[in-house]
């Protein structure tokens, strides 16, 4: 995806636009465009670094840094006090990965291959973790709805406890897939190794330098993006909720999304499903809890009590995705139907 590097030209335009007080929409758009190739570089540097650390540590790196770009964007939004935008981006990332990315992958792969299969163990574990993710979102929302807490103090404390438990659950899933039941996932790991080998060639030093530079670049552009969000949404006539649900997740995960689709077109559905569903799991069990603690550090308290419509949307997406992946095979119709569901929810959030 070397063509993505050309999008880096938008970075200096965003910086100059900020200095010259260009319209917020210009700064927002150019910052968003420039973040896309930096996210791809971040992912590639992580994969290259994994080649120098062995399969276990490499898998851990990919599992923990897979959504680093999105975490950086959310952290800057949180620092700016845009708590609701951050929470919307979490919801949007889960919905986008489960419906948009998985749907596009199954559609693209299904148009080339009549039926595609993937590891049933991967499907089973993914379904279980997605249910845990829904529990982590539903319980704080139910608590706030049923327990008088106008200042949300108790809700924030509850969210902190839930965040710890979600991170523990995510850690246990890593232990299961990388250590105790590693043989069960060997086929997936070997396929990932082959995918990494296709881009291998960077030294450890270069991998670390690119990883650091990409992270810093995303941080700078995220600050520009967040600073222009309010003006851009006003100019476009969009709500911050819609921007958080649809726009921000696409920006942070665009490169990863395209990778999932390409893997599906190469009949590597284990990888495609692993990227789409795994990213949703990571966002709900790791990124969201980390942002709760990040809010404490930044002085911007954030809880996990999402709006009822957001919780319902995530629950519907998880239920549909679970039904789709449990049989461990896919076709183009399933992908098309997932895209239809994503479109329905996107339209609903546009008018919400």
Secondary structure, DSSP 8 states (H G I E B T S, - for coil): -GGGGGGGHHHHHHHHHHHTT--HHHHHHHHHHHHHHHHHHHHHHHHHHHHTT-HHHHHHHHHHHTTHHHHHHHHHHHHTT-HHHHHHHHHHHHHIIIIIIHHHHHHHHHHHSS-EE--HHHHHHHHHHHHHHHHHHHHHHHHHHHS--TT-HHHHHHHHHHHHHHHHHHHHHHHIIIIITGGGGHHHHHHHHHHHHTT----HHHHHHHHHHHHHHHHHHHHHHHHHHHHHHHHHT--HHHIIIIIIHHHHHHHHHHHHHHHHHTT-HHHHHHHHHHHHHHIIIIIHHHHHHHHHHHT----S---HHHHHHHHHHHHHHHHHHTTSEE-HHHHHHHHHHHHHHHHHHHH-
